[in-house]
Amino acid sequence: MSQVEKFARTKLPKIFINNHVKKVVQEALWLCKFYPEADKEVVKTGAWLHDVTHLVGGYKGKDEHNIASSKTAKEFLTSINFDKNKLKKVIHCIKAHRTSTPPEPRTKEAKIVASADNLAHFVMADFLVKRMGLKRVVKKLRRDLRSKFMLPEASEKARRLTTNIEKRYKIKIYGEIK
């Protein structure tokens, strides 16, 4: 287990790590296969740390967890002498992972982490429905499907997963998916 993974595990509950963070890491590494120019270490580090303060507090609410998580990640990564050039890229991945709020993901690595975060919601839909209720999950998935930052491979996988979710729950998540 890497230092980054160990750190994330000290900040977040096991259930959140297993049902969200690990899925984001998995989907991010899957997306890296389509983008060999992307720095996998940056992507993997950003994926592990993107939500590191999401459930902790100490900021104005979940809407700003991307900023709080980037600050916590920067402090941690600096303390372990993480490569300074890669550090800036990781911090951008974390700040830009919330595709519904600024900043926009500008780098390939940030687009991968943001897409993987959105995609993880589809992968873990059953878990989310049990925790949040169907109505809130449908709203979240609709928002994710509309994201203009989803990479094409992630959008395609989300569309396939949406079909399965719609059948399983006998609902319509989104009409015309572009």
C-alpha positions as CSV (number, residue, x, y, z in Angstrom):
1,M,0.0,0.0,0.0
2,S,1.4,3.4,-1.0
3,Q,1.9,6.3,1.4
4,V,-0.9,8.2,-0.5
5,E,-3.4,5.3,-0.1
6,K,-2.5,5.0,3.6
7,F,-3.0,8.7,4.1
8,A,-6.4,8.6,2.4
9,R,-7.4,5.7,4.6
10,T,-6.6,7.8,7.7
11,K,-8.9,10.6,6.6
12,L,-11.9,8.7,5.2
13,P,-14.2,5.9,6.5
14,K,-13.5,2.4,5.2
15,I,-17.0,2.2,3.6
16,F,-16.3,5.4,1.6
17,I,-12.8,4.2,0.6
18,N,-14.2,0.8,-0.6
19,N,-17.4,2.1,-2.3
20,H,-16.2,5.3,-3.9
21,V,-12.5,6.2,-3.7
22,K,-11.2,2.8,-4.9
23,K,-13.8,2.8,-7.7
24,V,-12.5,6.3,-8.8
25,V,-8.9,5.0,-8.8
26,Q,-10.0,1.9,-10.8
27,E,-11.9,4.0,-13.4
28,A,-9.1,6.5,-13.6
29,L,-6.6,3.8,-14.3
30,W,-9.0,2.3,-16.9
31,L,-9.2,5.7,-18.6
32,C,-5.4,6.0,-18.6
33,K,-5.4,3.1,-21.1
34,F,-7.0,5.4,-23.7
35,Y,-4.6,8.3,-22.9
36,P,-1.0,6.9,-22.6
37,E,0.4,10.4,-22.5
38,A,-1.2,11.0,-19.2
39,D,1.0,10.7,-16.1
40,K,-0.4,7.7,-14.2
41,E,1.2,8.7,-10.9
42,V,-0.5,12.1,-11.1
43,V,-3.8,10.5,-12.0
44,K,-3.6,7.8,-9.3
45,T,-2.5,10.3,-6.6
46,G,-5.3,12.7,-7.6
47,A,-7.9,9.9,-7.6
48,W,-6.8,8.7,-4.1
49,L,-6.9,12.2,-2.6
50,H,-9.7,13.9,-4.5
51,D,-12.3,13.6,-1.7
52,V,-9.9,13.4,1.3
53,T,-11.9,16.1,3.2
54,H,-15.3,15.3,1.8
55,L,-16.7,13.8,5.0
56,V,-14.5,15.5,7.5
57,G,-15.7,19.1,7.6
58,G,-13.6,22.1,8.4
59,Y,-14.9,23.9,5.3
60,K,-18.1,25.6,4.3
61,G,-19.8,22.3,3.3
62,K,-19.5,19.6,0.7
63,D,-19.7,22.1,-2.1
64,E,-16.2,23.2,-1.3
65,H,-14.6,19.9,-0.5
66,N,-12.5,20.0,-3.6
67,I,-10.7,23.1,-2.4
68,A,-10.3,21.8,1.1
69,S,-9.1,18.4,-0.2
70,S,-6.5,20.1,-2.4
71,K,-5.1,22.0,0.6
72,T,-4.9,18.9,2.7
73,A,-3.3,16.9,-0.1
74,K,-0.8,19.6,-0.8
75,E,0.3,19.7,2.9
76,F,0.6,15.9,2.9
77,L,2.4,15.5,-0.4
78,T,4.8,18.3,0.5
79,S,5.6,16.5,3.8
80,I,6.6,13.3,1.9
81,N,8.7,15.2,-0.6
82,F,6.4,14.4,-3.5
83,D,7.8,15.6,-6.9
84,K,7.1,19.4,-7.1
85,N,6.2,19.4,-10.8
86,K,3.8,16.6,-10.3
87,L,2.4,18.1,-7.1
88,K,0.9,21.1,-9.1
89,K,-0.7,18.7,-11.5
90,V,-2.2,16.6,-8.7
91,I,-3.6,19.7,-6.9
92,H,-5.2,20.8,-10.2
93,C,-6.8,17.3,-10.5
94,I,-8.3,17.6,-7.0
95,K,-9.5,21.2,-7.4
96,A,-11.1,20.4,-10.8
97,H,-12.7,17.0,-10.0
98,R,-16.1,18.5,-9.3
99,T,-17.3,19.1,-12.9
100,S,-20.3,21.1,-11.7
101,T,-18.2,23.9,-10.2
102,P,-15.0,25.8,-11.1
103,P,-12.2,25.4,-11.8
104,E,-12.5,23.5,-15.0
105,P,-10.2,20.5,-15.6
106,R,-7.6,21.8,-18.0
107,T,-5.1,18.9,-18.2
108,K,-5.6,15.4,-19.4
109,E,-4.9,14.1,-15.9
110,A,-7.5,16.4,-14.4
111,K,-10.1,15.3,-17.0
112,I,-9.4,11.7,-16.3
113,V,-9.9,12.1,-12.5
114,A,-13.0,14.2,-13.0
115,S,-14.4,11.7,-15.5
116,A,-13.5,8.8,-13.2
117,D,-15.3,10.5,-10.2
118,N,-18.4,11.0,-12.3
119,L,-18.2,7.4,-13.7
120,A,-17.8,5.9,-10.2
121,H,-21.3,7.2,-9.3
122,F,-22.7,5.0,-12.1
123,V,-20.6,2.0,-11.0
124,M,-21.7,2.4,-7.4
125,A,-25.3,3.3,-8.1
126,D,-26.8,0.5,-6.0
127,F,-24.7,1.5,-3.0
128,L,-25.7,5.1,-3.5
129,V,-29.4,4.3,-3.7
130,K,-29.3,2.4,-0.4
131,R,-27.4,5.4,1.3
132,M,-29.1,8.4,-0.4
133,G,-32.4,7.2,-1.9
134,L,-33.3,6.8,-5.5
135,K,-34.5,10.4,-6.1
136,R,-31.2,12.0,-5.0
137,V,-29.1,9.4,-6.9
138,V,-31.1,10.0,-10.1
139,K,-30.5,13.8,-9.7
140,K,-26.7,13.1,-9.2
141,L,-26.5,10.8,-12.3
142,R,-28.4,13.3,-14.5
143,R,-25.9,16.0,-13.5
144,D,-23.0,13.7,-14.2
145,L,-24.4,12.8,-17.6
146,R,-24.6,16.5,-18.5
147,S,-21.0,17.2,-17.6
148,K,-19.2,18.8,-20.4
149,F,-15.9,17.5,-19.1
150,M,-16.5,13.8,-19.3
151,L,-14.1,12.1,-21.6
152,P,-15.8,10.2,-24.5
153,E,-14.9,6.8,-23.1
154,A,-16.3,7.6,-19.7
155,S,-19.5,9.0,-21.3
156,E,-20.0,5.9,-23.3
157,K,-19.5,3.6,-20.3
158,A,-21.9,5.9,-18.2
159,R,-24.5,5.5,-21.0
160,R,-24.2,1.7,-20.9
161,L,-24.4,1.7,-17.1
162,T,-27.4,4.1,-17.2
163,T,-29.4,1.6,-19.3
164,N,-28.8,-1.1,-16.7
165,I,-29.7,1.2,-13.8
166,E,-32.9,2.3,-15.6
167,K,-34.0,-1.3,-16.1
168,R,-33.1,-2.4,-12.5
169,Y,-35.0,0.5,-10.9
170,K,-37.7,0.9,-13.6
171,I,-36.9,4.6,-14.0
172,K,-35.8,7.0,-16.7
173,I,-32.6,8.8,-15.7
174,Y,-32.1,10.9,-18.8
175,G,-33.8,11.2,-22.1
176,E,-31.5,12.2,-24.9
177,I,-27.9,11.7,-23.8
178,K,-25.4,13.6,-26.0
